[in-house]
Amino acid sequence: MKNIAASVVTAACLLALAACGGGGGGSARIALDTPATVGVLITDAPVGRWDEAIATVTSVRLIGDNGQVTLFSGSQTLDLLKLGDFSELFAVSDNVPPGRYSKIRLQLSDLVLNDIDPVTGNVLESIQPQLVGNGKIDLNPQGSFVVGPGDIIIVELDFDMAKSLKITETGNNRIILRPVVFVNIRTDRPDGRLARVHGEISRIDPVSGKFELCQTDFASRWDGDGSNALPGSGERRCLTASTDISTGIFAENGLPETFADLAPGEQATVIGRLQPRQDDGHPPSATDHSFVLDAYVIEEGALGTYSRIRGITASGTDGSNRFALDIASGQGFGSGTQLPVQIYDSSRIFNRAGLELSPADIVADRNAVVDSILIVGQDDYIRSPLIILNEGAPVGEATIEGDIISTNTAGQTLRINDGTMDRCVNAEAAGIFLVSDDDGFSSTRGQLSDLRPGQRVAIFGTEQTDGCLAAETILAEI
């Protein structure tokens, strides 16, 4: 993987008299001032009691040695909680100057959290968390990164809204937003969650099994914003969708189809893994795009043709490739509804982290999100091309806040006082963020050696049998 650690190599390319090729530019020489292409992927984690996290994003910028570069400017409203098991291609800029960059600046104009009545669908409670620094969020990866001439780069912004909301200890218990965002800079295919891209199909090549997909809408758009579609066709972002023999292609009625059934002008949601175009030794053609989506599932139809139904599996698959799903409340079904789910040979099954599973992994009592076409008749059932199986919350999940007493970098542990007692913390696998709200909100990836006695921390993790907390994330105020 080419990532932040590759910055030294890329920097050497920038200084060389003979230009180096970028992340997807082919083997031909590239001028040193050739702009790079940067795409922004956004994803999130589920948030306890809240059903919607409606965020309005007005800009995304890279900040580097030579100033700021705008990746997105406008106003887009997304429901971040729809991104619990997939990534959204949010922005693309193909005019990023080569150079060294150290910060991603995200600007939010609004954030609303809604608690929805599971029976009526009405909003029970709606709050607007305080946006520190008027919504300016500076995200600093652990070290700067270099963008080379002609590079094609993916910036992953992995939100964790559950860890981002803090209840103040004074006043009226107001909630403030203290974003926890993992930033990854990639020039190869990201691991982890699948990406969803909705758009219009064109330029179908039956020989290679590829087609052009021009993004027309956000899969994570907020349902209450009917004007949230992307700009007109002249400004749409297009990418190359690549299929293979295992790609599941499904019609608007939920039944399997073949590649030959795809037609130009059709809308589809393509689920797969997004990656920068790779160097194949040849200069890119006019129909090649900077990003390629390796398609696992193609769902034909307008956005919303396939609903995403949540529930708990009530059985494994039977001889007809069906299993029972207990439908979760708040989705328009009666209380206690159970429906059969029909899967097919070309249906795909993954966990939330993006690991592919098999029908044998469908067993009773697993959380599931099922891409669905509901068939209503004498035997109501669901046709599904894609199932995401999720594990429940870790046993012993806990959060503690307090002041650091001591750190042990050799043992990757620390001790804190939470106001009532001293606690031991295992930080070996923790993501550590150094946060400040002096000028907007700033979050910098750190390590245990950056922490000091007396520093205020919030620690998220799971309780261990030895009485210590195994930390997953540590927020340290600076």
Phi and psi in degrees as a GROMACS rama.xvg file:
@    title "Ramachandran Plot"
@    xaxis  label "Phi"
@    yaxis  label "Psi"
@TYPE xy
-89.8555  116.44  LYS-2
-137.583  -150.868  ASN-3
-58.1067  -35.2146  ILE-4
-63.4127  -18.9724  ALA-5
-83.2867  2.14061  ALA-6
-59.9135  -37.9642  SER-7
-62.2761  -43.0613  VAL-8
-63.3284  -45.1152  VAL-9
-66.7812  -35.5489  THR-10
-62.4377  -39.02  ALA-11
-61.6488  -37.2408  ALA-12
-61.6445  -40.5843  CYS-13
-63.0453  -32.1528  LEU-14
-87.965  -15.9393  LEU-15
-70.8576  150.941  ALA-16
-71.2865  -36.0273  LEU-17
-92.7961  122.809  ALA-18
-70.743  148.882  ALA-19
-94.4781  156.633  CYS-20
-76.0236  150.361  GLY-21
-88.0546  -167.223  GLY-22
-61.2242  -24.9024  GLY-23
-148.475  31.9883  GLY-24
-95.9648  2.79192  GLY-25
83.5888  177.691  GLY-26
-87.505  -9.07765  SER-27
-68.2559  154.493  ALA-28
-66.1036  144.474  ARG-29
-122.961  134.538  ILE-30
-61.9618  146.198  ALA-31
-62.9662  -22.6498  LEU-32
-99.021  12.7785  ASP-33
-63.9686  124.7  THR-34
-63.2422  151.821  PRO-35
-97.1429  166.058  ALA-36
-113.98  129.752  THR-37
-126.346  126.811  VAL-38
-110.629  147.549  GLY-39
-113.887  120.949  VAL-40
-104.313  134.386  LEU-41
-120.028  136.98  ILE-42
-144.304  170.415  THR-43
-149.68  173.054  ASP-44
-116.104  155.862  ALA-45
-60.4081  153.637  PRO-46
-125.039  101.068  VAL-47
8.71232  -106.545  GLY-48
-81.7196  -16.9631  ARG-49
-87.2741  140.99  TRP-50
-101.127  -22.6382  ASP-51
-137.175  140.738  GLU-52
-128.816  92.9271  ALA-53
-92.2559  106.412  ILE-54
-110.352  134.291  ALA-55
-106.27  114.262  THR-56
-99.0069  129.085  VAL-57
-110.459  -18.1003  THR-58
-164.317  152.409  SER-59
-134.407  127.467  VAL-60
-134.105  150.408  ARG-61
-96.8894  138.346  LEU-62
-120.671  126.81  ILE-63
-141.376  -165.243  GLY-64
-60.9015  -28.9858  ASP-65
-108.949  22.1723  ASN-66
108.552  -154.828  GLY-67
-106.343  147.46  GLN-68
-127.364  125.441  VAL-69
-84.2992  122.745  THR-70
-94.4581  -30.704  LEU-71
-150.77  137.327  PHE-72
-144.751  128.558  SER-73
157.193  -138.059  GLY-74
-154.89  114.633  SER-75
-129.247  132.409  GLN-76
-108.384  119.813  THR-77
-121.875  151.338  LEU-78
-96.2895  100.569  ASP-79
-60.4003  -26.9438  LEU-80
-74.8143  -11.5324  LEU-81
-73.1012  -13.7595  LYS-82
-93.0518  22.3475  LEU-83
-67.5851  -22.5569  GLY-84
-135.924  15.4147  ASP-85
-152.425  166.754  PHE-86
-107.09  149.772  SER-87
-114.783  130.206  GLU-88
-76.3265  102.919  LEU-89
-90.4676  -39.1674  PHE-90
-151.651  150.799  ALA-91
-141.24  133.525  VAL-92
-128.076  129.591  SER-93
-106.128  24.0456  ASP-94
-134.528  46.9092  ASN-95
-95.1379  118.576  VAL-96
-64.4111  140.457  PRO-97
-59.3465  147.033  PRO-98
157.908  -175.477  GLY-99
-98.1492  132.34  ARG-100
-125.393  149.417  TYR-101
-131.918  -5.87421  SER-102
-152.564  143.589  LYS-103
-111.866  124.513  ILE-104
-108.196  121.732  ARG-105
-112.173  131.407  LEU-106
-115.02  121.386  GLN-107
-106.538  137.982  LEU-108
-100.149  -17.1055  SER-109
-163.934  150.086  ASP-110
-145.501  127.616  LEU-111
-127.272  130.692  VAL-112
-107.101  128.171  LEU-113
-119.699  135.834  ASN-114
-104.526  118.668  ASP-115
-102.094  135.285  ILE-116
-64.8162  122.557  ASP-117
-67.7979  -17.3716  PRO-118
-94.7811  -51.5659  VAL-119
-90.3493  -22.2074  THR-120
81.4972  1.86341  GLY-121
-79.8747  157.041  ASN-122
-77.8344  118.508  VAL-123
-81.5777  -40.2816  LEU-124
-148.796  139.691  GLU-125
-136.753  127.943  SER-126
-131.373  154.845  ILE-127
-115.849  101.438  GLN-128
-59.1474  149.311  PRO-129
-66.9698  127.95  GLN-130
-93.8778  108.181  LEU-131
-61.9774  136.609  VAL-132
63.5653  33.2156  GLY-133
57.4208  30.9118  ASN-134
87.605  5.5855  GLY-135
-82.0515  120.831  LYS-136
-122.323  115.645  ILE-137
-101.081  122.296  ASP-138
-111.721  120.423  LEU-139
-112.687  110.269  ASN-140
-61.7792  167.463  PRO-141
-78.5536  82.9875  GLN-142
104.884  153.357  GLY-143
-75.7592  168.069  SER-144
-135.919  152.641  PHE-145
-109.976  131.495  VAL-146
-101.481  118.145  VAL-147
-90.4181  166.155  GLY-148
-57.9129  127.68  PRO-149
74.2635  3.6352  GLY-150
-61.5611  152.421  ASP-151
-122.2  116.29  ILE-152
-128.227  143.967  ILE-153
-111.084  126.814  ILE-154
-102.362  112.636  VAL-155
-93.0581  125.138  GLU-156
-112.496  104.032  LEU-157
-102.46  95.3003  ASP-158
-71.9373  151.255  PHE-159
-132.08  84.6649  ASP-160
-62.5564  -30.389  MET-161
-60.8472  -33.0368  ALA-162
-93.2661  -3.86968  LYS-163
-93.9937  -9.04844  SER-164
-104.486  122.725  LEU-165
-121.729  130.707  LYS-166
-90.1966  122.77  ILE-167
-68.1132  152.534  THR-168
-90.3587  -5.69455  GLU-169
-125.883  172.042  THR-170
70.8926  -136.134  GLY-171
-104.353  34.0568  ASN-172
55.2765  41.9199  ASN-173
-64.9567  141.493  ARG-174
-92.0806  130.721  ILE-175
-114.913  151.148  ILE-176
-91.9336  121.389  LEU-177
-127.139  82.8929  ARG-178
-60.6915  134.172  PRO-179
-107.865  110.898  VAL-180
-134.74  120.693  VAL-181
-86.4646  128.033  PHE-182
-111.16  127.469  VAL-183
-126.117  135.058  ASN-184
-108.363  119.105  ILE-185
-127.479  142.202  ARG-186
-116.978  9.35379  THR-187
-130.474  -171.272  ASP-188
-71.9359  123.046  ARG-189
-65.0696  144.241  PRO-190
-81.1903  -175.857  ASP-191
86.2008  -149  GLY-192
-60.9659  151.74  ARG-193
-73.2545  155.732  LEU-194
-100.062  147.015  ALA-195
-118.812  128.846  ARG-196
-129.742  124.222  VAL-197
-105.599  133.982  HIS-198
-172.106  -162.315  GLY-199
-108.482  135.286  GLU-200
-84.1612  138.496  ILE-201
-155.2  173.416  SER-202
47.4199  60.1086  ARG-203
-80.6111  128.703  ILE-204
-115.513  100.731  ASP-205
-68.3963  -19.8767  PRO-206
-73.3046  -48.5932  VAL-207
-87.7167  -15.0553  SER-208
73.8862  26.6317  GLY-209
-116.072  157.86  LYS-210
-151.516  164.333  PHE-211
-89.9901  134.064  GLU-212
-122.611  116.288  LEU-213
-102.763  115.747  CYS-214
-63.1077  129.102  GLN-215
-119.656  -12.1103  THR-216
-159.953  164.106  ASP-217
-97.5517  130.219  PHE-218
-64.4955  -24.4693  ALA-219
-99.4519  14.8232  SER-220
-60.1595  149.676  ARG-221
-74.1569  129.733  TRP-222
-62.2706  -23.3418  ASP-223
-81.6478  -3.34471  GLY-224
-112.876  95.7811  ASP-225
-74.1641  -10.0317  GLY-226
-103.463  22.3462  SER-227
-91.0868  8.77155  ASN-228
-65.5107  159.161  ALA-229
-70.4783  170.04  LEU-230
-60.4621  173.336  PRO-231
-60.7159  172.195  GLY-232
-59.2749  -27.6233  SER-233
-69.4641  -16.4154  GLY-234
-117.705  4.18574  GLU-235
-69.7254  153.434  ARG-236
-90.3477  127.438  ARG-237
-114.329  147.166  CYS-238
-139.285  171.614  LEU-239
-98.3049  122.795  THR-240
-96.5431  127.841  ALA-241
-117.031  126.346  SER-242
-111.202  164.235  THR-243
-141.79  -171.1  ASP-244
-64.2263  -22.7046  ILE-245
-94.1039  -4.04612  SER-246
-64.4547  128.522  THR-247
-88.7462  121.048  GLY-248
-114.225  126.194  ILE-249
-130.591  136.218  PHE-250
-76.0932  175.823  ALA-251
-64.7141  -18.6414  GLU-252
-91.527  3.98946  ASN-253
86.8895  3.19191  GLY-254
-94.6122  149.131  LEU-255
-63.6063  146.145  PRO-256
-130.612  -174.901  GLU-257
-116.918  169.824  THR-258
-58.737  -34.2878  PHE-259
-64.9901  -17.8781  ALA-260
-82.7975  -12.2483  ASP-261
-70.7154  145.772  LEU-262
-138.069  142.495  ALA-263
-57.4689  141.679  PRO-264
91.7545  -13.5216  GLY-265
-72.387  149.402  GLU-266
-91.7629  148.759  GLN-267
-158.548  152.535  ALA-268
-105.802  123.212  THR-269
-109.453  126.07  VAL-270
-112.137  128.25  ILE-271
-178.864  -151.187  GLY-272
-116.698  125.917  ARG-273
-89.0634  137.984  LEU-274
-147.286  155.078  GLN-275
-65.0195  148.334  PRO-276
-59.4815  132.685  ARG-277
-93.8005  154.385  GLN-278
-70.2363  115.251  ASP-279
-107.867  11.9584  ASP-280
87.1125  -1.96256  GLY-281
-124.809  145.393  HIS-282
-61.3647  145.472  PRO-283
-64.2481  142.958  PRO-284
-86.3644  174.972  SER-285
-65.1482  -24.1824  ALA-286
-95.473  -5.63277  THR-287
-75.9661  143.394  ASP-288
-117.689  159.123  HIS-289
-63.9861  -31.2968  SER-290
-118.2  141.029  PHE-291
-118.088  133.623  VAL-292
-108.412  108.613  LEU-293
-73.1737  107.528  ASP-294
-82.7644  124.154  ALA-295
-95.8716  -39.2788  TYR-296
-139.511  137.977  VAL-297
-121.087  120.311  ILE-298
-109.83  109.163  GLU-299
-74.549  150.364  GLU-300
117.388  165.148  GLY-301
-62.5753  158.115  ALA-302
-58.3056  127.66  LEU-303
101.356  -8.88857  GLY-304
-57.9782  -44.9659  THR-305
-96.6542  122.083  TYR-306
-87.3971  161.252  SER-307
-114.171  107.794  ARG-308
-102.983  126.939  ILE-309
-94.5333  148.029  ARG-310
-178.258  -170.193  GLY-311
-119.083  128.318  ILE-312
-63.7329  136.065  THR-313
-108.181  -3.09412  ALA-314
-164.88  170.584  SER-315
-85.6919  -178.182  GLY-316
-76.832  144.982  THR-317
-99.6224  -168.887  ASP-318
-66.2767  -17.3873  GLY-319
-101.51  16.5804  SER-320
61.6414  40.8578  ASN-321
-119.714  149.403  ARG-322
-138.53  162.483  PHE-323
-95.4817  139.661  ALA-324
-125.82  122.531  LEU-325
-82.1604  113.749  ASP-326
-73.9185  129.892  ILE-327
-68.1942  151.562  ALA-328
-69.0901  164.54  SER-329
82.6969  18.1417  GLY-330
-122.986  14.9031  GLN-331
91.7349  4.35886  GLY-332
-101.669  157.614  PHE-333
-67.6185  156.785  GLY-334
-59.8852  134.455  SER-335
78.6863  14.7818  GLY-336
-67.8685  133.201  THR-337
-125.793  133.82  GLN-338
-130.254  145.752  LEU-339
-73.3927  143.715  PRO-340
-115.346  122.784  VAL-341
-95.8434  122.536  GLN-342
-111.609  165.037  ILE-343
-127.568  170.987  TYR-344
-58.9401  -30.8893  ASP-345
-94.9807  1.35738  SER-346
-67.8892  151.21  SER-347
-121.471  149.108  ARG-348
-130.685  128.927  ILE-349
-135.79  163.024  PHE-350
-95.4744  175.219  ASN-351
-61.3978  -29.2264  ARG-352
-78.8435  -6.23799  ALA-353
98.1092  7.73964  GLY-354
-82.0284  129.087  LEU-355
-76.0798  137.122  GLU-356
-117.135  -174.824  LEU-357
-128.178  168.072  SER-358
-55.9172  -26.1223  PRO-359
-66.1393  -19.293  ALA-360
-81.8709  -8.31135  ASP-361
-82.513  104.625  ILE-362
-130.029  169.475  VAL-363
-64.2679  150.661  ALA-364
70.4776  36.3474  ASP-365
-114.396  137.432  ARG-366
-65.6284  137.764  ASN-367
-142.304  145.498  ALA-368
-119.759  121.539  VAL-369
-115.696  117.215  VAL-370
-67.2079  126.299  ASP-371
-136.203  140.845  SER-372
-116.109  116.246  ILE-373
-83.6789  121.965  LEU-374
-101.333  114.997  ILE-375
-101.865  127.476  VAL-376
-177.472  -154.142  GLY-377
-62.3316  -34.0442  GLN-378
-122.229  87.4364  ASP-379
-62.937  135.157  ASP-380
-158.863  172.816  TYR-381
-113.591  133.397  ILE-382
-96.8809  130.025  ARG-383
-133.195  127.644  SER-384
-89.5035  -18.2712  PRO-385
-149.928  133.231  LEU-386
-130.146  131.339  ILE-387
-109.477  117.974  ILE-388
-97.5993  129.916  LEU-389
-119.799  145.109  ASN-390
-83.7355  157.205  GLU-391
-74.8785  179.073  GLY-392
-61.5253  142.899  ALA-393
-57.3501  141.8  PRO-394
-65.6925  131.974  VAL-395
82.3344  17.5156  GLY-396
-59.8022  134.653  GLU-397
-151.952  159.099  ALA-398
-131.615  133.334  THR-399
-131.895  147.249  ILE-400
-127.026  146.446  GLU-401
173.5  -167.141  GLY-402
-107.945  140.109  ASP-403
-68.9592  132.599  ILE-404
-93.6451  -46.7543  ILE-405
-159.428  160.164  SER-406
-128.387  151.374  THR-407
-129.948  94.4787  ASN-408
-67.9475  -32.2388  THR-409
-65.8455  -42.16  ALA-410
-91.565  -2.72621  GLY-411
54.417  47.8488  GLN-412
-133.13  164.887  THR-413
-150.504  162.648  LEU-414
-121.22  137.674  ARG-415
-132.398  161.394  ILE-416
-112.073  122.158  ASN-417
-91.8162  14.0336  ASP-418
98.65  -16.8227  GLY-419
-123.946  -28.4383  THR-420
-162.662  163.966  MET-421
-82.2141  141.316  ASP-422
-126.995  142.339  ARG-423
-97.1254  144.196  CYS-424
-132.912  129.38  VAL-425
-92.294  113.573  ASN-426
-105.366  13.934  ALA-427
-58.2526  -38.5102  GLU-428
-108.632  16.8522  ALA-429
-84.7313  142.134  ALA-430
-87.1065  124.363  GLY-431
-110.099  129.465  ILE-432
-122.879  130.287  PHE-433
-97.2075  114.796  LEU-434
-117.686  147.056  VAL-435
-148.36  145.053  SER-436
-122.632  29.9005  ASP-437
-67.3948  -40.7482  ASP-438
-137.521  87.9353  ASP-439
73.7631  -157.138  GLY-440
-116.86  131.121  PHE-441
-125.047  134.434  SER-442
-131.033  121.593  SER-443
-122.043  130.093  THR-444
-65.3738  132.938  ARG-445
-131.244  -167.745  GLY-446
-141.068  172.882  GLN-447
-59.5987  -33.3206  LEU-448
-66.7578  -13.8729  SER-449
-81.7812  -11.8672  ASP-450
-90.0946  148.229  LEU-451
-132.612  151.14  ARG-452
-55.3434  140.671  PRO-453
90.4605  -13.7646  GLY-454
-72.8421  139.583  GLN-455
-82.9293  132.246  ARG-456
-136.129  152.059  VAL-457
-119.041  129.309  ALA-458
-124.146  129.339  ILE-459
-114.222  131.165  PHE-460
-176.017  -155.424  GLY-461
-129.356  143.929  THR-462
-72.0995  136.439  GLU-463
-100.716  163.301  GLN-464
-67.0872  -20.9425  THR-465
-84.8595  4.32688  ASP-466
91.6596  -5.7919  GLY-467
-92.366  163.104  CYS-468
-101.631  126.094  LEU-469
-84.8971  107.754  ALA-470
-77.9844  136.086  ALA-471
-99.9146  -40.9779  GLU-472
-140.642  137.148  THR-473
-125.025  124.299  ILE-474
-105.413  119.982  LEU-475
-116.599  123.316  ALA-476
-77.2306  136.566  GLU-477
